[in-house]
Amino acid sequence: MKETPLFLPLRVGRYNLRNRIVMAPLTRRRATNDLIPTDIMRIYYGQRATAGLIIAEATNISWQAVGYPNSPGIFTTPQIEAWKPITAEVHEKQGLIFLQLWHVGRVSHPDIQPNRQLPVSSSAVKAGGTITTPGGTKEMVVPRALETFEIPQLVEDYVKAAENAIEAGFDGIEIHGANGYLPEQFLHDGSNIRNDKYGGSIQNRCRFMLEIIKNCCSAVGSDRVGLRLSPSGVVKDMFDSDPVSLYEYLISELDRFNLAYLHLMEPYAPLIPEERYRHYLKQVTPHFRKFYSGPMITNVNYNFASANEVIRTGHADMVAFGKPFISNPDLVERFRKNLPLTDWDKSTFYHGGEKGYIDYPFYNSR
């Protein structure tokens, strides 16, 4: 009988994954007000350690990076120390865990920023919509465009966060380059209208991302660095006039680094207004597989059957699951035994303490 693709082992960077089921990074906001991880996070990740790889939630690289209160950080000593029991718990259960590094850029607000400063971005271009702050729901603000001389320090913030993650016991790091956050704000010409070496041409708009990748690889090893991209992403009011050419260039450049993996998000189809985004790819993984030779993760709305099929076709090597892992800590076992999945409670995604976080039952304990 032919083996199920999801359960085949895979070499990723310096690690051997026991299966190809990845736990996607999921913002859950269970850290303290000082962005210090809590003990229920240790339980939460430990419960899900049977995944071939856990990518821990988006984690702030500085106070300036913050857009969501109570999301964890990796830039202070107490934060680093608090992550150590979490990574140890996953390793005790023979799991692997990377940490996603995050800077939200313009997706923040003076109510959240240090000294009520403006959030920063590639350019002073406001994102549409609202944001939740400690003072309630507020309109997005026009961010402050970063000065050219400030950008090397931002790159260094990513590097230091990567080094801190390794110190905290993580097996590697993933740069969050998707979903409308700072690196993507530099990539897209809808948010980047700079006229220096970080703006204008596709090559210039990719410069910030590639500098982050290059320097993080130098600091912790390319085989411990992954990157998440959303080539057809439109969340947080993102837009690019030629995303296919942009990401063909970027992904071709990334192929030179021998990264642990590249993590591509398929588009959230219901969020893409047809007229404005007619030129966006409806499926990204099959297209960009041609430009990248290393291990590739695909993500968004896969089920057991479609995940196995995308691996079988060779379009991806692993599949990341998000919400199913929230409500099914034993998702790997449920897939293996064809057991029914528990539905998730959306009201507890971003708050609620233990409820909706560590109280979802394993199938065999029901």
LINSUL-V111587 format. One record per helix or strand of 3 or more residues. SS is the DSSP state (2 for helix, 1 for strand). FROM is the first residue (numbers start at 1). TO is the last residue. If there is no record, write none. Layout:
[[SS:FROM:TO] [SS:FROM:TO]]
This chain:
[[2:5:7] [1:10:12] [1:15:17] [1:21:23] [2:39:47] [1:53:60] [2:77:92] [1:97:102] [2:114:116] [1:130:133] [1:136:139] [2:148:167] [1:172:176] [2:182:187] [2:202:205] [2:207:220] [2:222:224] [1:225:229] [2:235:237] [2:243:257] [1:261:265] [2:269:271] [2:285:291] [1:296:299] [2:304:312] [1:318:321] [2:323:327] [2:331:337] [2:346:348] [2:363:365]]
